[in-house]
């Protein structure tokens, strides 16, 4: 590894700000670029306004700055093959290649792996036509889960309580709400508790990278529409040694074997979204990157240098790294623009941010923000992430809410009950 590395982080959300903040603490860094970044990354790095889906322009810039390592945050460039493209042009990049990224890019790709390798998952059907889907739903048991096959920014999932709700979901997906839909996935509803399980992988070995629980629904009590995530906490209250061993044996190892048998290697973060029923894990979905806001929740707990971990993955040398963690409980609350996940207004000024008194265990990660003439404005549905570490989830939540109330942003709303299942037990 070079000393004083030049790093480029691709992405612009809260996940990327938390990655930027974490690697800025490394003694091995000389310069960080964020492409395109946000108002938060601008405090730590140089933001580069470039279209991250234009791989040629991205490559040209990376060559110009003589980048040592690229870290890809979001799923879309991964699914579209940015890692293959950059590697072919001799750029070191942390993240999975195009084929392994189909674990997230295509739900049917993942379901077919589950079928072939006996990975526990919900029973499912895959349909290419609206009429066939509706015929199947007429004879189905409700509630039922309906998913857009491709990427949908965490929002293309419906839990339908009856046929009319299911029909509305099918109409929206096939009518292109999440982009062109060639396939739709219908699966049985598993009535358990969700958990996010993370590993980091170098193509040969993997290490655990914490657990978390996120809250996808917009309203308190986990009600209302799906969002990209309203908050999260880490570690999950469900994890125990027995469950961890089952997840590795029944889900992670068969998946990595499937990728290997395709002639590929999995390098990067892998995030298994699981449903736990009676201490048994079922795979709901894979994400081929850190979750958002789980990343913002987990990284503040990391003691090991993140650059060492990413570099070791690129060099297939992860077995020599010991990943160490803080003992605290971490909880994140997302402050959103009024109206999210439906219509909301951008360019609303956010005052008082620099007046907030943060202690060593408080973190504010920007998501949908931008800076103009030293003022910060909203630039997305999910705007800021408030993270607090403490000895209990309850005090972490109280601290995060206190900071949000001190900010007193008129255009914002948030869930006050993040972590309710573990705090209110």
C-alpha positions, 0 to 999 in steps of 0.5 A: 500500500502507498502512503498518502493515497489519493482516494475518490469516492463515487456517490452523493448520499449519506452513505458516501459522506460517512465513508468520506468521514471515516477514511478522512481519519486515516493517516494514509490519505493525502487527498479525497475527491467525492464525485459528485458529493454533497455539502457534507463531503465538501468539508472533508474532500474536493467535490467533483461535479461529474455524471457518475454514469458516464464511465469515460468521463469518470476514467479521464478524471481519475487518470488526471488526478493519478488516483490510488483507490476508488470506492464506489458507494451506490448500486447503479454504477456497480450494476452497470459495470463501473468496476469492470470498466475501471479495472480494465483501465488499470484503476484500483477499485473497491466494489463488486464487478458487473455479474456479481452485482446482479445479486442486487440488480436483478431479484430474479437472478438472486431468486434463481441462485436461491433455488439452485443452491437451496438458500432459504427464501420466501416461495416466489413466482416470476412474471413477465406480463401484467395479465399473468401476474394478476391471474396468479394473484387472484388465487393467492394468499394475502398479505403478499409481497410484490417487487420490481425486478430491477433497481428501485432505490429501495422503494420498489417493494409492496406488501399488499393486504388484498387483491386491489392493493396488489393490482395497484402495485402491479400496475405501478411497476409495469407502468414504469414507476421504477423504470422499464419493468420486464419482470415482476416478482411475487413472493409469500409474506414472511411474518418475522423480524428483519435484519441487515447482515453485512460482510466484506469480501476480497474474492477469496475470504470474507469477514463479518461487518456488523449487523443492523436493523433499518426502518423502511416505512415512512410513518411511525410504527413501521406504517405507510409507504416504503422509503430508502430508509428512515433510520437504523440501529446497530447491532441488531437485537436479533443476532446471536452466535447460533443465528450468525452460524446459520446465516453464514452456512445457509446463505452467505457461503452458498451465495459466494459459491454460486458466484465462484461457479459462474467464474467470478469473484465477489469483492466489496461489501455484501449486505444480506437483507434477512427475515428471521423466524424462530431464529432461522434466517430467510434471504429477502434480498441482497445489496451489493454495497453498504446500506443507506442509512445502515452505513452511517450507523455502522461506520462510526463503530469501526476502530480499524482503518477503513482504507486498510480494509478496502485495500486488502480486499482489492489485493485479496489479502483480507485474511491478514486484517483484524477488524475491530469495533467499538462496544457502543450502540449506534442509532441513526435518524434520517431528517427528510423533506416534507412530502417525502417519499412522494413530492417534496420541495428542494432548495430549502435553506438549512440554518443552524447546522454549524451552531449544533454542539456535537460531542465525540459520539455525535455525527451528522452525515449529509445526504440530500444537501448542497452548498451555495455561497456558504449556505446549505440547502436541501437537495433530496428527499432524505436530507440529513442523518443524525447518528449517536453512539452510547451505552444504550439505544434509548439514550442514542435515540434521545440524543439524536432527537435532541440535535434534530430539535436544536436544528429546528429545520421548518421543512423537515420531518423524522420518525421519533420511534426508530429502534422501538422494537428493541427500546420498548421491549 
